[in-house]
């Protein structure tokens, strides 16, 4: 099942994507669906638990208000996550790429925050910062948490996942490297596009075998598989929940493979007018135009 957040006629709500139509879940016929009156926000929906998702699975196009996909604007499926966590140096080839640049291979999982204010839509522009000329891209599989959880075992870890989406961990490298926490360089406005959908976990039985592709103006920059993660999704969730409670709608960006601009010789950082497309098997693609930031 593919869930979306969309805007139509200036109103934003959540929907179910069926083929090329978006069913407006806020307008589902309550006479035929007992669980109608769904919230208009994805986090609120996920907080209702599996029963709400099961009810939505039964909803079809017939008898319900829907819109052609071309007539709505897709927003980030999760617009206001409480947490947006990301793991660094988590693909074997990316670790090797970084080592060639003199960056030490970490001995454990390395985590940082992307501030939720960086979240933007799947096809929205991404701002090229005024203060830097070192804007980089990182295609990543993004996990969306579906259950409040703490001290989750690796064996049970995937049971707390609501689904998956695509993110691009846009990074301002000079700002990132100036701070050991990385947070500032990862949290510029618009530098966390998400989408196009939240694909529920039942449609992605093995998230560790998905092909990933990132292009800049049609040129392939990153092409690899999620099978190359150093720490898999199960290990990531188990590690994080030893430390903090994860909640529905929390986002986990799971790392990026080799091919980032900073790893090239010389680096090929993004510039105004570049079109960055990030595609992951089963999840679709997001596409973001790099535009100048206005002060």
Secondary structure by P-SEA (a helix, b strand, c coil): cbbbbbccccbbbbbbbccccccccccccccccccccccccaaaaaaacaaaaaaaaacccccbbbbccccccccccccccccccccccccaaaaaaaaaacccccccbbbbbccccccccccbbbbccccccbbbbbbbbbbbbcccccccccccccccccbbbbbbbccaaaaaaacccccccccccccbbbccccccccccccccbbbbbbbccccccbbbbcccccccaaaaaaaaaacccccccbbbbccccccccccccccccccccbbbbbbbccccbbbbbbbbbcc
